[in-house]
Amino acid sequence: MDSPYEFSFGLTEAGATHSFKLSNPGTEDLNVTVSETGNFNATLSATTIAAGGEATLTVTMPAASGSSEITITPAAEGIEPFVINVTGAVKDPSKSFVNFAGLDDFPEGWGKAEYAFWEITGSGSGTSSNGGYAATTTSSMTRFYTSMMTFEENEPLIVMLANANSYGNGRLQIQTSMDGETWTNVGNEITVANESWEAYTVNMPAGTYMVGFNGAYVYLTDIYGGVEATEFPPVMEVEEKDYDFGFIAENAEYKFTIKNIGKGDLTGLEVTSDNAAFTIAGVPENKTIAAESEIEITVTMVAEGEGAKNGVITISADAYKDENAKKFNVTGIVRNPEVFYEGFDAEPAGWRMEGYSVENGYAKGSYNQGSLVTPSLSFANHNTLSFRAMSTSSSALSFRVFYTTNSQNAANEEWKEIEGIEPLSTFNKWETYTLNMPAEAKYVAFSGEYINIDDVYGGELLKQTLTLDQTVAPEALAEGMCDVTLNYTIAEGKWGTIALPFAVEDLSVLGDVKAYAFTGYENGNIKLDVTTTMEAGKPYVIYANAAISEAIELNDVNITATEAAAVEFNGAKFQATYAPLAAGSMEGKYGVAPTGKIQKGSAKASMKGFRGFFELPANAQNARLLINGEEVTGIETIENAESADVVFDLQGRRVAQPTKGLYIIGGKKMMVK
């Protein structure tokens, strides 16, 4: 053996011994002496070793852990002293000790992670007891773990380790876990360089938990420390995350889960709020969460008292008092129902969105310089506007807010910028703004690149009640939000035209109808394409699968086209009209008859309001109406379609012999007695 020689008793009882053979291969007797430093005792069976003979050196483990340097000194000249460095630790019989001797698997209650590369060798050499060991000989860090163990604060955990990597070092990380899923490192990762066994000590935190050995290229045995748990503690796990209720007009709820991932019941559970604006429900009557169970707690923000509310939710239990209690903040704003609010939970009514779309409960801006414009508002009584904005670009971007007193579609020069808006500099984090608005402001526009907007709150919605009647010319229309009553009739299976001062995103609000847009005129062909939406102010050809005979009630309609518009292609015009056209007004113009034919108006022809008519070039007598390329109708002359002697009922059906009641005669609503 080379000197100095390293030897470890490992973990053993006091009084354990280990023997070394001393040989004299020479031809003369050899006198030797032995000395030691430290607390180990060394004795020789004989101080003179006969030529060709042997003596025994016995080293005895003392009552306390320690180390010694044992020196064997020959009396002969030219022979150097031989040194043995001895270490060892005395086991406390009350502490846990495992060295895998005689085992072919982990002890009962122990285990290893899925796909872990640890194997047990139940016998072998190299340990102080010639016992077994756990081995992993791959580069991947994988874990095996103990059953629940209890440790005192800073109690040492001692393990014997050896390097299993002939090309580098082994690695081992000691960890703790309450549930076998979430693991916490204890101390630093151990680098195992020595191929012979060496004791390593890690000071453990106080508590009851599973101990994990996460390693690669390492042999491990003689695990010593702690005691196997007989009483298992509860472990409370709460996602302690602050929650913002945002703006609410009615009670709102937030639910969170309290888990007991420990092996013992969690008792004395209390969940409290320091603000009566936030109430708590869901705590069990016995205030207990069973081991490895969970419960759901509901925090309700009460919609009483306008303004901002702030509270702290505290979760405590018998094992989690005072500084060990878990806490998180709750916030929210109770909004005045009279004040305008938009949270973008769905497509917003009355907004103009250029470069914006509704996504995940907010208005999402694109990379273009978008413009998000509110409906018509009044700031006479509530003169502040609050909103949240977030930049989705890591670069500081321009963010601007404008207002106008004119129109939602006002020209650029009619918008005035609100000064003092700081650029958004925080990436992917909502920032709240509150602006003092001029009393004359009517529309507000948010402008920027990569800017999201949410929770717009302030002012009052300017909303009017409006009746649009096909028999009466409407009064001067004003842009803005309206609740509309639309009196428009068409018989089942009949054709007609329609033009409205607001956009229609879903035709079903009008009934079971189909709509067709004028898309071109060429060589006498009037081209129409099927459409599922209608733009404000423009005329469309319409077909009714079912009659529209009752007034249509529409809420939150945004009037954006105060004047009827026209669509033109190659000298052909499709002109909308909101007002009914009196007899004679349609002469020389073309309408769509209930049969689907294009009809040229005579000197007595008229038209109901909120419809459209064609003005065609001189060769129109040979024109054809095409829907998606297929011919539908020809042209014929309107024969006194709505002259003074032609009578229709309120459903638009022609009546030969009217009885008592209201009728449309000569384009006007009249009572027949």
C-alpha positions in Angstrom: 0.0 0.0 0.0 1.1 3.5 -0.7 1.7 5.8 2.3 -0.2 7.6 3.5 -3.1 5.1 3.2 -6.7 6.3 3.7 -9.2 4.2 5.6 -12.7 5.1 6.8 -14.8 3.1 9.2 -17.8 4.9 7.7 -20.8 4.9 10.1 -20.3 2.4 12.8 -20.7 1.7 16.5 -18.1 2.6 19.1 -15.6 -0.2 19.7 -15.7 -1.4 16.1 -12.2 -2.6 15.0 -10.3 -3.0 11.8 -7.1 -5.0 11.4 -4.1 -4.4 9.1 -1.4 -7.1 8.4 2.3 -6.0 8.8 4.8 -8.2 6.9 8.6 -8.5 7.2 9.8 -10.0 3.9 13.5 -9.4 5.0 16.1 -11.9 6.4 16.4 -10.2 9.8 14.0 -9.5 12.6 12.3 -6.0 12.4 11.4 -3.9 15.5 8.5 -1.5 15.0 6.7 1.1 17.0 3.2 2.6 16.5 2.0 6.1 17.4 -1.3 7.9 16.7 -2.7 11.4 16.8 -6.4 11.9 17.3 -8.9 9.8 19.2 -8.5 6.4 17.5 -6.5 3.7 19.3 -4.0 1.5 17.5 -2.2 -1.6 19.0 0.4 -4.1 17.6 0.2 -7.8 18.2 4.0 -7.8 18.5 6.6 -5.1 18.4 9.2 -7.4 16.8 8.3 -9.0 13.5 10.5 -12.1 12.7 12.2 -12.4 9.4 9.5 -13.6 6.9 6.8 -13.2 9.6 3.7 -11.0 10.2 2.2 -8.9 13.0 -1.3 -7.5 13.3 -2.2 -3.8 13.7 -5.6 -3.3 15.3 -7.4 0.1 15.1 -10.4 0.6 17.4 -13.3 3.0 16.8 -13.5 5.5 19.7 -16.7 6.6 21.5 -17.0 9.7 19.4 -16.7 10.4 15.7 -13.2 11.7 14.6 -10.0 11.0 12.7 -6.4 9.8 13.5 -3.1 9.7 11.8 -1.5 6.3 12.7 2.3 6.0 12.1 4.2 2.7 12.0 7.9 3.3 12.4 10.5 0.5 11.7 13.8 0.6 13.7 15.9 -0.3 10.7 17.7 2.3 8.8 16.5 3.1 5.3 12.9 2.1 5.9 10.5 5.1 6.0 7.6 5.2 8.5 4.2 4.1 7.1 1.2 6.4 7.7 -2.5 5.4 7.8 -5.2 8.1 8.0 -8.3 6.8 9.7 -11.7 8.4 9.9 -15.1 7.3 11.2 -18.4 8.4 12.6 -20.2 6.8 15.6 -23.8 6.0 14.9 -26.5 7.1 17.3 -28.8 4.1 17.5 -31.9 6.4 17.6 -31.0 7.8 14.1 -31.8 6.3 10.8 -29.0 4.3 9.0 -29.2 2.6 5.7 -26.3 1.0 3.7 -28.4 -1.3 1.4 -26.6 -4.5 2.7 -28.5 -7.5 1.6 -31.1 -5.5 -0.3 -32.1 -5.9 -3.9 -34.4 -2.9 -3.8 -35.0 0.4 -1.9 -36.3 0.0 1.7 -40.0 0.0 2.2 -41.6 3.4 1.7 -38.6 4.6 -0.4 -38.8 5.0 -4.1 -37.3 6.6 -7.2 -38.5 8.9 -9.9 -39.9 7.6 -13.1 -37.0 6.7 -15.5 -34.5 7.1 -12.7 -31.2 5.2 -13.3 -30.5 4.1 -9.7 -29.9 0.4 -9.0 -29.2 -1.4 -5.7 -26.2 -3.7 -5.2 -27.0 -5.6 -2.1 -23.4 -6.7 -1.3 -20.0 -5.6 -2.3 -16.6 -4.3 -1.1 -15.4 -0.9 -0.5 -17.6 0.2 2.4 -16.8 0.1 6.0 -19.2 -2.8 6.5 -18.7 -4.5 3.2 -22.3 -3.8 2.6 -24.4 -2.8 -0.4 -24.8 0.5 -2.2 -27.0 2.5 -4.6 -25.4 3.3 -8.0 -26.2 5.4 -11.0 -23.7 5.4 -13.9 -25.4 7.7 -16.4 -24.8 11.4 -17.1 -28.5 12.3 -16.4 -29.4 13.6 -13.0 -32.1 11.3 -11.6 -33.5 10.9 -8.1 -34.3 8.3 -5.5 -35.9 9.3 -2.2 -36.6 8.3 1.4 -39.9 7.9 3.2 -40.9 10.8 5.4 -38.1 11.7 7.8 -37.9 14.2 10.7 -34.8 16.4 11.2 -33.8 18.9 13.8 -32.5 22.3 12.7 -29.1 21.9 11.1 -29.0 18.2 12.0 -26.2 16.6 9.8 -27.1 14.1 7.1 -24.0 11.9 6.4 -23.6 9.8 3.3 -20.7 7.8 1.9 -20.0 8.6 -1.7 -17.7 7.4 -4.4 -17.1 8.5 -8.0 -18.5 6.2 -10.6 -17.2 8.2 -13.6 -13.8 7.1 -14.9 -13.7 10.1 -17.2 -14.8 12.9 -14.9 -16.6 13.6 -11.6 -19.8 12.4 -10.1 -22.5 14.7 -8.9 -25.1 14.7 -6.2 -27.7 17.2 -4.9 -29.5 16.6 -1.6 -33.2 17.8 -1.8 -36.4 17.9 0.3 -40.0 17.5 -0.7 -43.4 17.3 1.1 -45.2 15.6 -1.7 -42.7 13.9 -4.0 -43.4 16.4 -6.8 -41.9 19.7 -5.7 -38.3 19.5 -4.6 -36.1 22.0 -2.9 -32.3 21.9 -2.9 -30.4 21.7 0.4 -26.9 23.2 0.2 -24.8 23.2 -3.0 -24.4 20.3 -5.4 -21.7 17.9 -4.3 -18.9 17.1 -6.7 -17.7 13.5 -6.2 -14.1 13.2 -7.4 -12.7 10.4 -5.3 -13.1 6.8 -6.6 -12.7 5.5 -3.0 -15.5 6.0 -0.4 -15.6 9.3 1.3 -18.1 10.7 3.9 -20.0 13.9 3.0 -22.1 15.9 5.5 -25.1 18.2 4.7 -26.9 20.2 7.4 -30.7 19.7 7.0 -33.5 22.1 7.8 -35.9 21.4 10.6 -39.1 19.5 9.6 -40.6 16.3 8.4 -40.1 15.6 4.7 -38.8 13.2 2.1 -35.1 13.4 1.4 -34.1 13.1 -2.3 -30.7 12.1 -3.7 -30.5 13.6 -7.2 -27.3 12.3 -8.8 -25.3 11.2 -11.8 -22.2 8.9 -12.0 -22.1 8.2 -8.3 -22.1 5.3 -5.8 -23.9 6.0 -2.5 -24.3 4.2 0.8 -24.3 4.6 4.6 -27.1 7.2 4.7 -27.2 8.4 8.3 -29.3 11.0 10.0 -32.9 11.9 11.0 -35.5 9.5 12.2 -38.3 7.9 10.3 -41.5 10.0 10.9 -44.4 8.5 12.9 -46.5 11.7 12.9 -46.9 13.5 9.6 -47.4 17.3 9.3 -49.8 19.1 7.1 -48.4 21.2 4.3 -50.5 24.1 3.1 -50.0 25.2 -0.5 -51.7 28.3 -1.9 -50.9 30.2 -5.1 -50.3 33.5 -3.4 -51.1 35.7 -6.3 -52.5 39.2 -6.2 -55.8 39.5 -8.0 -57.4 42.6 -9.7 -61.2 42.4 -10.2 -61.0 45.4 -12.6 -64.1 47.5 -13.0 -67.3 46.0 -11.7 -70.9 47.1 -11.7 -72.2 43.9 -9.9 -70.8 41.4 -7.5 -67.8 39.6 -9.0 -66.0 36.4 -7.8 -62.5 35.1 -7.7 -61.8 31.5 -6.8 -58.5 30.0 -5.6 -57.5 26.6 -4.2 -55.9 25.7 -0.9 -54.1 22.4 -1.0 -52.8 20.2 1.8 -50.0 18.3 0.2 -48.8 16.9 3.5 -49.5 13.5 5.1 -51.3 15.0 8.1 -54.6 16.9 8.4 -54.5 20.7 8.2 -56.6 22.0 11.1 -57.7 25.4 12.3 -58.0 26.8 8.8 -59.0 30.5 8.7 -59.4 32.7 5.6 -60.1 36.3 6.3 -60.4 39.7 4.5 -59.4 43.0 6.1 -62.0 44.9 4.0 -65.7 44.2 4.0 -65.8 45.0 0.3 -64.3 41.4 -0.2 -66.2 38.5 1.4 -65.0 34.9 1.9 -66.9 31.6 1.3 -65.8 28.0 1.2 -64.1 27.4 4.5 -65.2 24.0 5.9 -67.2 24.1 9.1 -64.7 21.9 10.8 -61.9 24.2 9.5 -59.9 21.1 8.4 -58.4 20.0 5.1 -57.6 16.3 5.1 -54.2 15.1 4.1 -53.5 15.2 0.4 -56.8 17.1 -0.3 -57.8 20.5 -1.4 -60.7 23.0 -1.1 -61.9 25.9 -3.2 -62.3 29.4 -1.7 -64.4 32.1 -3.2 -63.6 35.8 -2.7 -66.5 38.0 -3.7 -66.0 41.7 -4.4 -69.2 43.5 -3.4 -70.4 46.1 -5.9 -71.3 48.7 -3.3 -69.9 52.2 -2.9 -68.3 53.7 -6.0 -64.5 53.9 -6.2 -61.4 51.8 -5.7 -61.3 49.0 -3.2 -58.2 47.3 -1.7 -58.0 44.3 0.6 -55.6 41.7 2.0 -56.7 38.0 2.1 -55.0 36.1 4.9 -54.9 32.2 5.0 -53.8 30.7 8.3 -54.1 27.4 10.2 -52.8 25.8 13.4 -49.5 25.0 11.6 -49.4 28.4 9.8 -49.7 31.2 12.3 -48.4 34.8 12.3 -45.5 35.2 9.9 -46.1 31.7 8.5 -49.6 32.7 7.3 -50.0 33.2 3.6 -51.3 36.5 2.1 -52.2 38.1 -1.2 -53.8 41.4 -2.2 -57.1 41.9 -3.9 -58.1 45.2 -5.7 -60.9 46.5 -7.8 -63.0 49.5 -8.7 -66.8 49.7 -8.2 -68.0 51.7 -11.2 -71.0 54.0 -11.4 -73.5 52.4 -13.8 -74.2 55.8 -15.2 -70.6 56.2 -16.3 -69.6 54.7 -19.6 -67.5 51.5 -19.4 -66.1 49.1 -22.0 -64.2 45.9 -20.9 -63.9 44.4 -24.4 -65.3 41.0 -23.4 -67.0 40.9 -26.8 -67.0 43.0 -30.0 -67.8 46.5 -28.6 -70.9 48.3 -29.9 -70.3 51.7 -31.6 -66.5 51.7 -31.6 -64.4 52.4 -34.7 -61.5 49.9 -34.7 -58.7 50.4 -37.3 -55.8 48.1 -36.6 -57.5 46.7 -33.5 -59.3 43.5 -32.8 -60.9 42.1 -29.6 -58.9 39.2 -28.2 -58.6 37.7 -24.7 -60.8 40.4 -23.1 -59.1 43.5 -24.4 -58.6 45.5 -27.6 -55.4 44.2 -29.2 -53.4 46.6 -31.3 -51.3 45.6 -34.3 -47.9 46.6 -35.6 -49.6 49.3 -37.6 -50.4 52.8 -36.3 -53.9 51.8 -35.2 -56.8 53.9 -34.1 -59.4 52.9 -31.5 -62.3 55.3 -31.3 -65.0 55.4 -28.7 -68.7 55.8 -29.3 -70.2 59.3 -28.8 -69.6 60.4 -25.2 -70.4 63.4 -22.9 -68.0 64.5 -20.3 -70.2 67.3 -18.9 -71.0 65.4 -15.6 -68.2 62.8 -15.4 -65.1 64.6 -16.7 -62.4 62.0 -16.3 -61.5 59.0 -18.5 -59.6 56.1 -17.1 -58.2 53.2 -19.1 -55.5 50.6 -19.1 -52.8 50.4 -21.8 -50.1 47.8 -22.4 -47.2 47.8 -24.9 -46.5 44.5 -26.6 -43.2 45.6 -27.9 -39.9 45.6 -26.0 -39.1 49.1 -27.4 -40.6 52.3 -26.0 -43.3 53.3 -28.5 -45.4 56.3 -29.2 -48.8 56.3 -27.5 -51.2 59.2 -28.0 -54.8 60.0 -27.1 -57.0 62.4 -29.1 -60.5 63.8 -28.9 -62.9 65.6 -31.3 -66.1 67.5 -30.9 -67.3 66.6 -34.4 -67.6 63.1 -35.8 -66.3 59.6 -35.1 -64.9 59.8 -38.7 -63.7 63.4 -38.4 -60.8 64.4 -40.6 -57.3 64.4 -39.0 -57.2 68.1 -38.5 -60.3 68.0 -36.4 -58.7 65.8 -33.7 -56.9 67.4 -30.8 -54.2 65.7 -28.8 -54.4 65.3 -25.1 -51.1 66.5 -23.7 -49.0 64.8 -21.0 -49.4 61.2 -22.1 -46.1 59.4 -21.3 -44.9 56.7 -23.7 -45.5 53.1 -22.6 -42.1 51.9 -21.5 -43.0 48.6 -19.6 -43.1 45.6 -21.8 -46.2 43.4 -21.4 -47.5 45.1 -18.3 -50.7 47.0 -17.9 -50.4 50.7 -16.9 -53.4 52.7 -15.8 -54.1 56.3 -17.0 -56.7 58.8 -15.7 -57.2 61.9 -17.9 -59.2 65.1 -17.3 -61.3 65.5 -20.3 -62.5 68.7 -21.9 -66.3 69.2 -21.5 -66.7 69.6 -25.3 -65.0 66.2 -26.1 -67.4 63.8 -27.9 -65.2 61.1 -29.3 -61.9 59.8 -27.9 -59.2 58.0 -30.0 -56.3 55.9 -28.8 -53.5 55.7 -31.2 -50.2 53.7 -31.3 -48.3 50.7 -32.5 -48.4 47.4 -30.5 -50.6 49.0 -27.9 -53.4 47.1 -26.2 -56.3 48.9 -24.5 -58.7 47.7 -21.8 -61.1 49.0 -19.1 -62.1 52.3 -20.7 -64.2 54.1 -18.0 -65.5 57.7 -18.0 -68.0 60.1 -19.3 -71.6 59.2 -20.3 -72.8 57.5 -23.4 -74.7 59.8 -25.7 -77.5 57.6 -26.8 -80.7 58.6 -28.5 -83.9 56.7 -29.3 -84.6 56.8 -33.0 -87.4 55.5 -35.2 -86.7 54.8 -38.8 -89.9 54.4 -40.8 -90.0 53.5 -44.5 -93.0 55.7 -45.0 -91.6 58.9 -43.4 -88.5 61.0 -44.2 -86.3 60.9 -41.2 -85.3 64.0 -39.4 -81.7 65.1 -39.8 -79.6 62.2 -38.5 -76.7 62.7 -36.1 -73.8 60.4 -35.6 -73.8 58.4 -32.4 -75.3 55.5 -30.4 -79.0 54.8 -30.7 -81.6 52.4 -29.8 -83.4 52.0 -33.1 -87.0 51.0 -34.0 -86.9 50.1 -37.7 -90.1 49.9 -39.6 -89.2 48.1 -42.8 -91.4 45.6 -44.6 -90.9 42.9 -47.2 -93.1 39.9 -48.1 -91.9 36.3 -47.8 -90.1 35.1 -51.0 -89.9 38.6 -52.4 -87.0 40.8 -53.6 -86.3 44.4 -52.7 -83.6 46.9 -51.7 -82.4 48.2 -48.4 -80.1 51.0 -47.2 -79.5 51.9 -43.5 -77.5 54.6 -41.8 -75.7 52.1 -39.6 -73.6 49.0 -40.4 -75.0 45.5 -40.0 -72.5 42.9 -39.0 -75.0 40.1 -38.7 -78.0 40.0 -41.1 -80.0 37.8 -38.7 -80.8 41.0 -36.7 -83.1 41.9 -39.7 -84.6 38.5 -40.0 -84.2 35.5 -42.4 -82.8 37.5 -45.4 -80.1 37.4 -47.9 -78.2 40.5 -49.1 -76.3 41.3 -52.3 -73.8 44.1 -52.9 -73.5 46.0 -56.2 -70.0 45.1 -57.4 -69.8 46.1 -61.0 -71.4 47.2 -64.3 -70.0 46.2 -67.7 -71.6 45.7 -71.1 -75.1 46.0 -69.7 -74.4 43.5 -66.8 -75.3 44.6 -63.3 -73.1 42.5 -61.1 -74.1 41.5 -57.5 -72.2 39.5 -55.0 -73.6 37.8 -51.9 -72.6 39.6 -48.7 -73.1 38.7 -45.0 -72.7 42.3 -43.8 -73.8 45.7 -44.8 -71.9 49.0 -44.7 -73.6 52.1 -43.3 -75.3 54.3 -45.9 -74.9 52.0 -48.9 -77.7 50.3 -50.8 -78.1 46.5 -51.1 -80.4 44.1 -53.0 -82.3 42.0 -50.5 -84.3 38.7 -50.6 -86.6 37.6 -47.8 -86.8 33.9 -47.0 -89.4 35.0 -44.4 -91.5 38.1 -44.3 -90.4 41.2 -42.3 -93.8 42.6 -41.1 -93.1 43.7 -37.5 -91.0 46.6 -36.3 -87.4 45.5 -35.6 -85.9 46.7 -32.3 -82.1 47.2 -32.4 -80.1 48.3 -29.3 -76.7 50.0 -29.3 -76.7 50.9 -33.0 -74.0 53.3 -34.1 -75.2 55.8 -36.7 -72.2 56.6 -38.8 -73.7 57.5 -42.2 -76.0 60.5 -41.8 -76.4 60.9 -45.6 -77.4 58.2 -48.0 -74.6 57.0 -50.2 -74.2 55.6 -53.7 -72.1 52.9 -55.3 -70.9 53.6 -58.9 -69.3 51.5 -61.6 -68.7 52.5 -65.2 -71.5 55.0 -65.3 -74.0 52.9 -63.4 -75.1 54.2 -60.0 -76.8 52.3 -57.1 -78.2 55.2 -55.0 -79.5 54.8 -51.4 -82.4 56.9 -50.1 -83.5 57.2 -46.5 -86.6 59.2 -47.4 -89.5 57.7 -49.4 -89.7 59.0 -53.0 -93.0 60.4 -54.0 -94.9 59.5 -57.2 -92.9 60.8 -60.2 -89.6 60.8 -58.4 -88.7 57.4 -59.8 -89.3 58.2 -63.4 -86.4 57.0 -65.5 -84.8 55.3 -62.5 -84.7 51.5 -61.9 -85.9 49.6 -58.9 -86.1 46.0 -57.9 -89.6 44.6 -58.0 -90.9 42.0 -55.5 -90.6 39.4 -58.3 -86.9 40.1 -58.6 -87.0 42.0 -61.9 -85.3 45.3 -62.5 -88.1 47.8 -63.3 -87.9 51.2 -64.9 -90.0 53.8 -63.2 -92.8 55.5 -65.0 -94.0 59.1 -64.3 -96.2 57.8 -61.5 -93.7 55.4 -59.8 -92.6 56.0 -56.2 -90.4 54.2 -53.6 -90.5 53.6 -49.9 -87.7 54.9 -47.7 -84.5 53.1 -46.6 -84.1 51.5 -50.0 -82.0 52.0 -53.2 -82.5 52.5 -56.9 -80.3 52.3 -60.0 -79.4 55.0 -62.5 -78.2 53.2 -65.6 -76.6 54.3 -68.9 -78.6 54.7 -72.1 -78.1 51.1 -73.1 -79.7 49.8 -69.9 -82.7 48.4 -71.8 -80.5 45.5 -72.7 -79.0 45.2 -69.1 -79.1 42.0 -67.1 -78.9 41.5 -63.3 -76.2 38.9 -62.4 -75.7 37.4 -59.0 -72.3 35.8 -58.8 -72.3 35.6 -62.6 -75.7 34.0 -63.0 -78.5 35.9 -64.7 -81.5 36.6 -62.4 -83.8 39.1 -64.0 -84.6 41.2 -67.0 -86.0 44.7 -67.2 -89.6 45.8 -67.4 -91.4 49.1 -67.0 -93.0 49.8 -63.6 -96.7 50.1 -64.2 -97.9 52.8 -61.8 -96.2 50.8 -59.0 -97.2 53.1 -56.2 -99.6 55.6 -57.8 -102.5 57.1 -56.0 -104.8 54.2 -57.0 -102.5 51.4 -55.9 -103.0 50.2 -52.3 -100.6 48.1 -50.1 -101.1 46.8 -46.6 -98.5 47.4 -43.8 -96.7 44.2 -44.8 -96.1 45.5 -48.3 -98.7 43.3 -50.0 -100.8 44.8 -52.8 -104.6 45.0 -51.8 -107.3 45.1 -54.5 -110.3 45.8 -52.1 -109.1 47.5 -48.9 -111.3 47.2 -45.8 -111.1 49.3 -42.7 -107.6 49.9 -41.4 -104.2 51.4 -42.2 -102.8 51.1 -45.7 -100.0 52.5 -47.8 -101.7 54.5 -50.6 -99.6 56.4 -53.1 -96.6 55.8 -50.8 -98.2 57.3 -47.8 -99.7 55.7 -44.7 -103.5 56.4 -44.7 -106.6 55.2 -42.7 -109.5 53.6 -44.6 -112.8 54.0 -42.7 
